[in-house]
């Protein structure tokens, strides 16, 4: 029984498909990017060359109130507020607590200040 995981345009796996026959499987995946088997986008993504690889960790470092090594396009969540970071660094003064950082395809990160 063929099984695959379909991904979207940025390589995030979004749908698992299973078929009882190859003909129906071919129709299900026709024109879509997919990988054989069931894959979890919390762990893996598909590159632009259709290679399935683990999602990388962000190369973050913390010095006082400054977080550096933030990938361009990341979104930082501080409480209920969100901020986009494009210059690789965030200086967060006057806040103590957890900062959540997201940027596809990197693994989500949490930093405690």
N, CA, C and O atoms as a Tinker XYZ file with bonds, in Angstrom:
   452  protein
     1  N      0.848000   -1.167000    0.000000    73     2
     2  CA     0.000000    0.000000    0.000000    64     1     3
     3  C      0.899000    1.238000    0.000000    63     2     4     5
     4  O      1.658000    1.439000    0.949000    81     3
     5  N      0.831000    2.070000   -1.044000    73     3     6
     6  CA     1.675000    3.263000   -1.104000    64     5     7
     7  C      1.235000    4.337000   -0.107000    63     6     8     9
     8  O      0.046000    4.607000    0.060000    81     7
     9  N      2.226000    4.938000    0.546000    73     7    10
    10  CA     1.993000    5.996000    1.527000    64     9    11
    11  C      2.969000    7.126000    1.222000    63    10    12    13
    12  O      4.138000    6.882000    0.923000    81    11
    13  N      2.484000    8.364000    1.301000    73    11    14
    14  CA     3.350000    9.516000    1.050000    64    13    15
    15  C      2.888000   10.699000    1.890000    63    14    16    17
    16  O      1.772000   10.727000    2.407000    81    15
    17  N      3.780000   11.668000    2.007000    73    15    18
    18  CA     3.449000   12.924000    2.669000    64    17    19
    19  C      3.677000   14.044000    1.665000    63    18    20    21
    20  O      4.754000   14.167000    1.080000    81    19
    21  N      2.654000   14.850000    1.478000    73    19    22
    22  CA     2.705000   15.961000    0.530000    64    21    23
    23  C      3.194000   17.208000    1.266000    63    22    24    25
    24  O      2.849000   17.440000    2.425000    81    23
    25  N      4.003000   18.002000    0.567000    73    23    26
    26  CA     4.476000   19.247000    1.185000    64    25    27
    27  C      3.977000   20.450000    0.403000    63    26    28    29
    28  O      3.588000   20.338000   -0.759000    81    27
    29  N      3.996000   21.606000    1.063000    73    27    30
    30  CA     3.576000   22.846000    0.416000    64    29    31
    31  C      4.768000   23.498000   -0.275000    63    30    32    33
    32  O      5.837000   22.896000   -0.376000    81    31
    33  N      4.584000   24.734000   -0.751000    73    31    34
    34  CA     5.616000   25.416000   -1.541000    64    33    35
    35  C      6.879000   25.743000   -0.755000    63    34    36    37
    36  O      7.926000   25.949000   -1.368000    81    35
    37  N      6.829000   25.799000    0.580000    73    35    38
    38  CA     8.030000   26.081000    1.373000    64    37    39
    39  C      8.658000   24.827000    1.968000    63    38    40    41
    40  O      9.602000   24.918000    2.753000    81    39
    41  N      8.138000   23.654000    1.598000    73    39    42
    42  CA     8.722000   22.406000    2.064000    64    41    43
    43  C      8.158000   21.862000    3.356000    63    42    44    45
    44  O      8.710000   20.920000    3.922000    81    43
    45  N      7.063000   22.440000    3.835000    73    43    46
    46  CA     6.419000   21.958000    5.061000    64    45    47
    47  C      5.463000   20.816000    4.697000    63    46    48    49
    48  O      4.616000   20.964000    3.816000    81    47
    49  N      5.605000   19.694000    5.373000    73    47    50
    50  CA     4.719000   18.561000    5.119000    64    49    51
    51  C      3.339000   18.863000    5.685000    63    50    52    53
    52  O      3.200000   19.189000    6.864000    81    51
    53  N      2.316000   18.752000    4.837000    73    51    54
    54  CA     0.980000   19.202000    5.222000    64    53    55
    55  C     -0.102000   18.133000    5.124000    63    54    56    57
    56  O     -1.187000   18.308000    5.679000    81    55
    57  N      0.172000   17.022000    4.424000    73    55    58
    58  CA    -0.893000   16.026000    4.246000    64    57    59
    59  C     -0.298000   14.641000    4.006000    63    58    60    61
    60  O      0.622000   14.480000    3.205000    81    59
    61  N     -0.827000   13.657000    4.699000    73    59    62
    62  CA    -0.458000   12.265000    4.460000    64    61    63
    63  C     -1.492000   11.640000    3.538000    63    62    64    65
    64  O     -2.693000   11.854000    3.705000    81    63
    65  N     -1.023000   10.865000    2.563000    73    63    66
    66  CA    -1.940000   10.175000    1.660000    64    65    67
    67  C     -1.606000    8.690000    1.630000    63    66    68    69
    68  O     -0.440000    8.294000    1.641000    81    67
    69  N     -2.649000    7.890000    1.594000    73    67    70
    70  CA    -2.514000    6.438000    1.507000    64    69    71
    71  C     -3.493000    5.955000    0.458000    63    70    72    73
    72  O     -4.631000    6.423000    0.402000    81    71
    73  N     -3.060000    5.025000   -0.371000    73    71    74
    74  CA    -3.929000    4.490000   -1.410000    64    73    75
    75  C     -3.800000    2.973000   -1.441000    63    74    76    77
    76  O     -2.766000    2.416000   -1.074000    81    75
    77  N     -4.850000    2.326000   -1.877000    73    75    78
    78  CA    -4.815000    0.865000   -1.968000    64    77    79
    79  C     -4.248000    0.389000   -3.292000    63    78    80    81
    80  O     -3.833000   -0.764000   -3.407000    81    79
    81  N     -4.222000    1.267000   -4.307000    73    79    82
    82  CA    -3.699000    0.900000   -5.628000    64    81    83
    83  C     -2.780000    1.993000   -6.149000    63    82    84    85
    84  O     -2.961000    3.168000   -5.830000    81    83
    85  N     -1.809000    1.614000   -6.939000    73    83    86
    86  CA    -0.857000    2.577000   -7.488000    64    85    87
    87  C     -1.539000    3.612000   -8.380000    63    86    88    89
    88  O     -1.127000    4.772000   -8.400000    81    87
    89  N     -2.572000    3.213000   -9.114000    73    87    90
    90  CA    -3.272000    4.170000   -9.988000    64    89    91
    91  C     -3.881000    5.302000   -9.174000    63    90    92    93
    92  O     -3.732000    6.476000   -9.516000    81    91
    93  N     -4.563000    4.943000   -8.103000    73    91    94
    94  CA    -5.188000    5.991000   -7.278000    64    93    95
    95  C     -4.123000    6.814000   -6.554000    63    94    96    97
    96  O     -4.307000    8.012000   -6.336000    81    95
    97  N     -3.016000    6.181000   -6.183000    73    95    98
    98  CA    -1.918000    6.892000   -5.540000    64    97    99
    99  C     -1.335000    7.932000   -6.501000    63    98   100   101
   100  O     -1.084000    9.075000   -6.119000    81    99
   101  N     -1.128000    7.520000   -7.739000    73    99   102
   102  CA    -0.570000    8.432000   -8.748000    64   101   103
   103  C     -1.472000    9.651000   -8.929000    63   102   104   105
   104  O     -0.970000   10.763000   -9.100000    81   103
   105  N     -2.759000    9.471000   -8.896000    73   103   106
   106  CA    -3.697000   10.594000   -9.027000    64   105   107
   107  C     -3.635000   11.503000   -7.798000    63   106   108   109
   108  O     -3.746000   12.723000   -7.918000    81   107
   109  N     -3.458000   10.907000   -6.625000    73   107   110
   110  CA    -3.415000   11.693000   -5.384000    64   109   111
   111  C     -2.201000   12.618000   -5.318000    63   110   112   113
   112  O     -2.288000   13.720000   -4.777000    81   111
   113  N     -1.078000   12.176000   -5.864000    73   111   114
   114  CA     0.156000   12.955000   -5.761000    64   113   115
   115  C      0.521000   13.681000   -7.054000    63   114   116   117
   116  O      1.531000   14.383000   -7.101000    81   115
   117  N     -0.274000   13.524000   -8.088000    73   115   118
   118  CA     0.009000   14.127000   -9.385000    64   117   119
   119  C      0.179000   15.642000   -9.270000    63   118   120   121
   120  O     -0.711000   16.338000   -8.781000    81   119
   121  N      1.314000   16.141000   -9.719000    73   119   122
   122  CA     1.584000   17.571000   -9.710000    64   121   123
   123  C      1.976000   18.143000   -8.357000    63   122   124   125
   124  O      2.152000   19.354000   -8.226000    81   123
   125  N      2.114000   17.299000   -7.359000    73   123   126
   126  CA     2.446000   17.770000   -6.010000    64   125   127
   127  C      3.851000   17.308000   -5.625000    63   126   128   129
   128  O      4.348000   16.297000   -6.123000    81   127
   129  N      4.469000   18.060000   -4.742000    73   127   130
   130  CA     5.753000   17.632000   -4.181000    64   129   131
   131  C      5.448000   16.704000   -3.013000    63   130   132   133
   132  O      4.633000   17.026000   -2.149000    81   131
   133  N      6.108000   15.553000   -2.993000    73   131   134
   134  CA     5.835000   14.595000   -1.921000    64   133   135
   135  C      7.059000   13.735000   -1.655000    63   134   136   137
   136  O      7.994000   13.684000   -2.455000    81   135
   137  N      7.030000   13.065000   -0.516000    73   135   138
   138  CA     8.060000   12.099000   -0.152000    64   137   139
   139  C      7.365000   10.824000    0.276000    63   138   140   141
   140  O      6.278000   10.864000    0.852000    81   139
   141  N      7.985000    9.707000   -0.001000    73   139   142
   142  CA     7.407000    8.424000    0.399000    64   141   143
   143  C      7.455000    8.281000    1.905000    63   142   144   145
   144  O      8.409000    8.706000    2.558000    81   143
   145  N      6.403000    7.670000    2.451000    73   143   146
   146  CA     6.318000    7.459000    3.889000    64   145   147
   147  C      5.585000    8.592000    4.580000    63   146   148   149
   148  O      5.171000    9.565000    3.949000    81   147
   149  N      5.432000    8.450000    5.880000    73   147   150
   150  CA     4.775000    9.470000    6.688000    64   149   151
   151  C      5.854000   10.280000    7.398000    63   150   152   153
   152  O      6.651000    9.740000    8.165000    81   151
   153  N      5.867000   11.576000    7.131000    73   151   154
   154  CA     6.888000   12.460000    7.692000    64   153   155
   155  C      6.232000   13.567000    8.503000    63   154   156   157
   156  O      5.153000   14.050000    8.159000    81   155
   157  N      6.883000   13.954000    9.562000    73   155   158
   158  CA     6.369000   14.971000   10.480000    64   157   159
   159  C      7.106000   16.281000   10.232000    63   158   160   161
   160  O      8.331000   16.333000   10.344000    81   159
   161  N      6.366000   17.350000    9.894000    73   159   162
   162  CA     7.023000   18.633000    9.637000    64   161   163
   163  C      7.563000   19.278000   10.908000    63   162   164   165
   164  O      8.257000   20.292000   10.832000    81   163
   165  N      7.263000   18.719000   12.063000    73   163   166
   166  CA     7.890000   19.208000   13.292000    64   165   167
   167  C      9.359000   18.795000   13.335000    63   166   168   169
   168  O     10.147000   19.364000   14.090000    81   167
   169  N      9.723000   17.803000   12.520000    73   167   170
   170  CA    11.081000   17.268000   12.536000    64   169   171
   171  C     11.797000   17.437000   11.190000    63   170   172   173
   172  O     12.995000   17.716000   11.159000    81   171
   173  N     11.066000   17.269000   10.072000    73   171   174
   174  CA    11.657000   17.268000    8.735000    64   173   175
   175  C     11.031000   18.322000    7.831000    63   174   176   177
   176  O      9.927000   18.803000    8.081000    81   175
   177  N     11.759000   18.667000    6.780000    73   175   178
   178  CA    11.205000   19.491000    5.708000    64   177   179
   179  C     11.810000   19.043000    4.391000    63   178   180   181
   180  O     12.789000   18.298000    4.374000    81   179
   181  N     11.228000   19.497000    3.281000    73   179   182
   182  CA    11.723000   19.152000    1.967000    64   181   183
   183  C     12.406000   20.383000    1.368000    63   182   184   185
   184  O     11.819000   21.463000    1.306000    81   183
   185  N     13.645000   20.205000    0.932000    73   183   186
   186  CA    14.398000   21.305000    0.334000    64   185   187
   187  C     13.863000   21.611000   -1.062000    63   186   188   189
   188  O     13.033000   20.872000   -1.592000    81   187
   189  N     14.337000   22.694000   -1.649000    73   187   190
   190  CA    13.909000   23.056000   -3.008000    64   189   191
   191  C     14.363000   22.029000   -4.043000    63   190   192   193
   192  O     13.842000   21.997000   -5.158000    81   191
   193  N     15.330000   21.194000   -3.676000    73   191   194
   194  CA    15.771000   20.115000   -4.569000    64   193   195
   195  C     15.095000   18.792000   -4.215000    63   194   196   197
   196  O     15.563000   17.726000   -4.616000    81   195
   197  N     13.994000   18.861000   -3.463000    73   195   198
   198  CA    13.164000   17.712000   -3.093000    64   197   199
   199  C     13.868000   16.683000   -2.207000    63   198   200   201
   200  O     13.525000   15.501000   -2.219000    81   199
   201  N     14.840000   17.141000   -1.450000    73   199   202
   202  CA    15.521000   16.265000   -0.496000    64   201   203
   203  C     14.860000   16.442000    0.873000    63   202   204   205
   204  O     14.594000   17.567000    1.296000    81   203
   205  N     14.599000   15.337000    1.558000    73   203   206
   206  CA    14.018000   15.386000    2.903000    64   205   207
   207  C     15.167000   15.436000    3.905000    63   206   208   209
   208  O     16.023000   14.551000    3.934000    81   207
   209  N     15.171000   16.488000    4.727000    73   207   210
   210  CA    16.249000   16.681000    5.692000    64   209   211
   211  C     15.664000   17.116000    7.034000    63   210   212   213
   212  O     14.549000   17.636000    7.081000    81   211
   213  N     16.406000   16.908000    8.129000    73   211   214
   214  CA    15.938000   17.396000    9.432000    64   213   215
   215  C     15.914000   18.917000    9.456000    63   214   216   217
   216  O     16.759000   19.567000    8.840000    81   215
   217  N     14.950000   19.480000   10.167000    73   215   218
   218  CA    14.907000   20.927000   10.357000    64   217   219
   219  C     16.088000   21.333000   11.234000    63   218   220   221
   220  O     16.329000   20.704000   12.265000    81   219
   221  N     16.825000   22.368000   10.847000    73   219   222
   222  CA    17.991000   22.774000   11.636000    64   221   223
   223  C     17.598000   23.583000   12.873000    63   222   224   225
   224  O     16.528000   24.190000   12.929000    81   223
   225  N     18.487000   23.573000   13.854000    73   223   226
   226  CA    18.334000   24.435000   15.029000    64   225   227
   227  C     18.814000   25.830000   14.662000    63   226   228   229
   228  O     19.668000   25.992000   13.790000    81   227
   229  N     18.268000   26.829000   15.325000    73   227   230
   230  CA    18.735000   28.200000   15.110000    64   229   231
   231  C     20.063000   28.385000   15.840000    63   230   232   233
   232  O     20.231000   27.904000   16.960000    81   231
   233  N     21.007000   29.084000   15.204000    73   231   234
   234  CA    22.327000   29.295000   15.824000    64   233   235
   235  C     22.312000   30.480000   16.797000    63   234   236   237
   236  O     23.051000   31.448000   16.613000    81   235
   237  N     21.486000   30.401000   17.811000    73   235   238
   238  CA    21.279000   31.520000   18.734000    64   237   239
   239  C     22.369000   31.602000   19.793000    63   238   240   241
   240  O     22.933000   30.592000   20.214000    81   239
   241  N     22.650000   32.826000   20.209000    73   239   242
   242  CA    23.498000   33.041000   21.384000    64   241   243
   243  C     22.888000   34.200000   22.166000    63   242   244   245
   244  O     22.258000   35.091000   21.597000    81   243
   245  N     23.088000   34.167000   23.471000    73   243   246
   246  CA    22.492000   35.160000   24.352000    64   245   247
   247  C     23.594000   35.820000   25.168000    63   246   248   249
   248  O     24.458000   35.152000   25.737000    81   247
   249  N     23.543000   37.149000   25.211000    73   247   250
   250  CA    24.478000   37.912000   26.033000    64   249   251
   251  C     23.685000   39.023000   26.698000    63   250   252   253
   252  O     23.330000   40.016000   26.063000    81   251
   253  N     23.411000   38.843000   27.983000    73   251   254
   254  CA    22.603000   39.823000   28.713000    64   253   255
   255  C     21.182000   39.843000   28.181000    63   254   256   257
   256  O     20.455000   38.855000   28.283000    81   255
   257  N     20.789000   40.990000   27.604000    73   255   258
   258  CA    19.435000   41.115000   27.050000    64   257   259
   259  C     19.420000   41.007000   25.529000    63   258   260   261
   260  O     18.397000   41.262000   24.894000    81   259
   261  N     20.567000   40.626000   24.944000    73   259   262
   262  CA    20.681000   40.547000   23.484000    64   261   263
   263  C     20.683000   39.097000   23.012000    63   262   264   265
   264  O     21.452000   38.267000   23.498000    81   263
   265  N     19.811000   38.816000   22.060000    73   263   266
   266  CA    19.776000   37.511000   21.397000    64   265   267
   267  C     20.337000   37.737000   20.000000    63   266   268   269
   268  O     19.839000   38.585000   19.260000    81   267
   269  N     21.371000   36.983000   19.636000    73   267   270
   270  CA    21.951000   37.116000   18.295000    64   269   271
   271  C     21.926000   35.766000   17.591000    63   270   272   273
   272  O     21.660000   34.733000   18.205000    81   271
   273  N     22.206000   35.794000   16.297000    73   271   274
   274  CA    22.156000   34.582000   15.483000    64   273   275
   275  C     20.736000   34.245000   15.039000    63   274   276   277
   276  O     20.450000   33.107000   14.666000    81   275
   277  N     19.854000   35.231000   15.082000    73   275   278
   278  CA    18.455000   35.014000   14.715000    64   277   279
   279  C     18.351000   35.035000   13.190000    63   278   280   281
   280  O     18.762000   36.013000   12.566000    81   279
   281  N     17.811000   33.981000   12.576000    73   279   282
   282  CA    17.679000   33.969000   11.117000    64   281   283
   283  C     16.769000   35.093000   10.613000    63   282   284   285
   284  O     15.791000   35.447000   11.271000    81   283
   285  N     17.091000   35.644000    9.455000    73   283   286
   286  CA    16.278000   36.707000    8.849000    64   285   287
   287  C     14.859000   36.206000    8.630000    63   286   288   289
   288  O     14.639000   35.070000    8.208000    81   287
   289  N     13.907000   37.073000    8.924000    73   287   290
   290  CA    12.501000   36.719000    8.764000    64   289   291
   291  C     11.889000   36.041000    9.968000    63   290   292   293
   292  O     10.727000   35.635000    9.930000    81   291
   293  N     12.656000   35.913000   11.038000    73   291   294
   294  CA    12.142000   35.282000   12.259000    64   293   295
   295  C     11.084000   36.156000   12.914000    63   294   296   297
   296  O     11.091000   37.381000   12.784000    81   295
   297  N     10.179000   35.497000   13.618000    73   295   298
   298  CA     9.172000   36.203000   14.406000    64   297   299
   299  C      9.436000   35.886000   15.872000    63   298   300   301
   300  O      9.485000   34.723000   16.271000    81   299
   301  N      9.606000   36.939000   16.665000    73   299   302
   302  CA     9.789000   36.799000   18.109000    64   301   303
   303  C      8.460000   37.069000   18.784000    63   302   304   305
   304  O      7.777000   38.041000   18.460000    81   303
   305  N      8.094000   36.216000   19.716000    73   303   306
   306  CA     6.881000   36.422000   20.506000    64   305   307
   307  C      7.294000   36.665000   21.945000    63   306   308   309
   308  O      7.942000   35.834000   22.581000    81   307
   309  N      6.899000   37.831000   22.439000    73   307   310
   310  CA     7.162000   38.207000   23.825000    64   309   311
   311  C      5.791000   38.444000   24.437000    63   310   312   313
   312  O      5.155000   39.468000   24.188000    81   311
   313  N      5.348000   37.499000   25.230000    73   311   314
   314  CA     3.985000   37.572000   25.747000    64   313   315
   315  C      3.018000   37.501000   24.578000    63   314   316   317
   316  O      3.068000   36.557000   23.790000    81   315
   317  N      2.138000   38.488000   24.457000    73   315   318
   318  CA     1.157000   38.529000   23.377000    64   317   319
   319  C      1.636000   39.334000   22.172000    63   318   320   321
   320  O      0.943000   39.387000   21.157000    81   319
   321  N      2.810000   39.962000   22.265000    73   319   322
   322  CA     3.325000   40.796000   21.180000    64   321   323
   323  C      4.275000   39.995000   20.300000    63   322   324   325
   324  O      5.013000   39.136000   20.783000    81   323
   325  N      4.245000   40.289000   18.992000    73   323   326
   326  CA     5.176000   39.651000   18.064000    64   325   327
   327  C      5.946000   40.724000   17.303000    63   326   328   329
   328  O      5.438000   41.815000   17.044000    81   327
   329  N      7.192000   40.384000   16.948000    73   327   330
   330  CA     8.082000   41.287000   16.234000    64   329   331
   331  C      8.847000   40.490000   15.193000    63   330   332   333
   332  O      9.288000   39.375000   15.470000    81   331
   333  N      9.010000   41.046000   13.999000    73   331   334
   334  CA     9.822000   40.397000   12.979000    64   333   335
   335  C     11.257000   40.905000   13.099000    63   334   336   337
   336  O     11.489000   42.091000   13.337000    81   335
   337  N     12.209000   40.000000   12.932000    73   335   338
   338  CA    13.630000   40.336000   13.032000    64   337   339
   339  C     14.303000   39.993000   11.711000    63   338   340   341
   340  O     14.233000   38.853000   11.249000    81   339
   341  N     14.960000   40.985000   11.100000    73   339   342
   342  CA    15.661000   40.750000    9.834000    64   341   343
   343  C     17.158000   40.985000    9.917000    63   342   344   345
   344  O     17.891000   40.637000    8.990000    81   343
   345  N     17.628000   41.576000   11.025000    73   343   346
   346  CA    19.051000   41.904000   11.117000    64   345   347
   347  C     19.856000   40.935000   11.974000    63   346   348   349
   348  O     21.032000   41.179000   12.242000    81   347
   349  N     19.233000   39.832000   12.407000    73   347   350
   350  CA    19.963000   38.807000   13.143000    64   349   351
   351  C     20.109000   39.013000   14.627000    63   350   352   353
   352  O     20.701000   38.178000   15.311000    81   351
   353  N     19.573000   40.129000   15.152000    73   351   354
   354  CA    19.785000   40.424000   16.564000    64   353   355
   355  C     18.572000   41.123000   17.166000    63   354   356   357
   356  O     17.903000   41.915000   16.501000    81   355
   357  N     18.302000   40.823000   18.421000    73   355   358
   358  CA    17.226000   41.498000   19.148000    64   357   359
   359  C     17.740000   41.855000   20.535000    63   358   360   361
   360  O     18.237000   40.996000   21.263000    81   359
   361  N     17.615000   43.129000   20.893000    73   359   362
   362  CA    17.993000   43.589000   22.223000    64   361   363
   363  C     16.695000   43.845000   22.977000    63   362   364   365
   364  O     15.949000   44.768000   22.650000    81   363
   365  N     16.432000   43.030000   23.978000    73   363   366
   366  CA    15.161000   43.074000   24.695000    64   365   367
   367  C     15.424000   43.535000   26.127000    63   366   368   369
   368  O     15.764000   42.740000   27.003000    81   367
   369  N     15.260000   44.825000   26.336000    73   367   370
   370  CA    15.495000   45.396000   27.662000    64   369   371
   371  C     14.175000   45.521000   28.417000    63   370   372   373
   372  O     13.126000   45.761000   27.820000    81   371
   373  N     14.244000   45.356000   29.730000    73   371   374
   374  CA    13.063000   45.542000   30.570000    64   373   375
   375  C     12.093000   44.383000   30.546000    63   374   376   377
   376  O     10.939000   44.542000   30.945000    81   375
   377  N     12.529000   43.217000   30.086000    73   375   378
   378  CA    11.647000   42.047000   30.043000    64   377   379
   379  C     12.391000   40.852000   30.617000    63   378   380   381
   380  O     13.557000   40.618000   30.298000    81   379
   381  N     11.715000   40.115000   31.450000    73   379   382
   382  CA    12.252000   38.834000   31.905000    64   381   383
   383  C     11.175000   37.796000   31.654000    63   382   384   385
   384  O     10.004000   38.007000   31.970000    81   383
   385  N     11.573000   36.704000   31.098000    73   383   386
   386  CA    10.634000   35.642000   30.780000    64   385   387
   387  C     11.057000   34.919000   29.512000    63   386   388   389
   388  O     12.216000   34.983000   29.101000    81   387
   389  N     10.109000   34.235000   28.905000    73   387   390
   390  CA    10.391000   33.409000   27.734000    64   389   391
   391  C     10.122000   34.196000   26.456000    63   390   392   393
   392  O      9.086000   34.843000   26.308000    81   391
   393  N     11.083000   34.123000   25.537000    73   391   394
   394  CA    10.946000   34.694000   24.202000    64   393   395
   395  C     10.875000   33.512000   23.239000    63   394   396   397
   396  O     11.782000   32.680000   23.207000    81   395
   397  N      9.804000   33.436000   22.456000    73   395   398
   398  CA     9.650000   32.363000   21.467000    64   397   399
   399  C     10.071000   32.897000   20.108000    63   398   400   401
   400  O      9.701000   34.006000   19.721000    81   399
   401  N     10.849000   32.095000   19.389000    73   399   402
   402  CA    11.359000   32.512000   18.087000    64   401   403
   403  C     10.981000   31.450000   17.059000    63   402   404   405
   404  O     11.255000   30.264000   17.247000    81   403
   405  N     10.347000   31.891000   15.967000    73   403   406
   406  CA     9.970000   30.965000   14.898000    64   405   407
   407  C     10.465000   31.491000   13.558000    63   406   408   409
   408  O     10.446000   32.696000   13.306000    81   407
   409  N     10.909000   30.575000   12.702000    73   407   410
   410  CA    11.346000   30.915000   11.346000    64   409   411
   411  C     11.484000   29.608000   10.566000    63   410   412   413
   412  O     12.367000   28.802000   10.859000    81   411
   413  N     10.627000   29.398000    9.590000    73   411   414
   414  CA    10.693000   28.169000    8.790000    64   413   415
   415  C     11.921000   28.205000    7.911000    63   414   416   417
   416  O     12.181000   29.250000    7.315000    81   415
   417  N     12.696000   27.143000    7.785000    73   415   418
   418  CA    12.426000   25.785000    8.254000    64   417   419
   419  C     13.085000   25.441000    9.585000    63   418   420   421
   420  O     13.125000   24.272000    9.967000    81   419
   421  N     13.603000   26.440000   10.295000    73   419   422
   422  CA    14.276000   26.159000   11.568000    64   421   423
   423  C     13.291000   25.610000   12.608000    63   422   424   425
   424  O     12.092000   25.887000   12.571000    81   423
   425  N     13.840000   24.830000   13.523000    73   423   426
   426  CA    13.049000   24.401000   14.670000    64   425   427
   427  C     12.701000   25.617000   15.505000    63   426   428   429
   428  O     13.527000   26.517000   15.652000    81   427
   429  N     11.510000   25.664000   16.050000    73   427   430
   430  CA    11.126000   26.756000   16.936000    64   429   431
   431  C     12.055000   26.757000   18.147000    63   430   432   433
   432  O     12.520000   25.708000   18.592000    81   431
   433  N     12.312000   27.941000   18.664000    73   431   434
   434  CA    13.213000   28.059000   19.811000    64   433   435
   435  C     12.565000   28.894000   20.905000    63   434   436   437
   436  O     11.723000   29.751000   20.637000    81   435
   437  N     12.965000   28.632000   22.128000    73   435   438
   438  CA    12.548000   29.435000   23.273000    64   437   439
   439  C     13.799000   29.847000   24.047000    63   438   440   441
   440  O     14.683000   29.034000   24.316000    81   439
   441  N     13.844000   31.113000   24.392000    73   439   442
   442  CA    14.976000   31.660000   25.127000    64   441   443
   443  C     14.423000   32.311000   26.396000    63   442   444   445
   444  O     13.426000   33.031000   26.345000    81   443
   445  N     15.063000   32.059000   27.512000    73   443   446
   446  CA    14.647000   32.675000   28.762000    64   445   447
   447  C     15.605000   33.808000   29.106000    63   446   448   449
   448  O     16.818000   33.621000   29.195000    81   447
   449  N     15.027000   34.978000   29.296000    73   447   450
   450  CA    15.838000   36.154000   29.674000    64   449   451
   451  C     15.612000   36.463000   31.137000    63   450   452
   452  O     16.194000   37.411000   31.664000    81   451
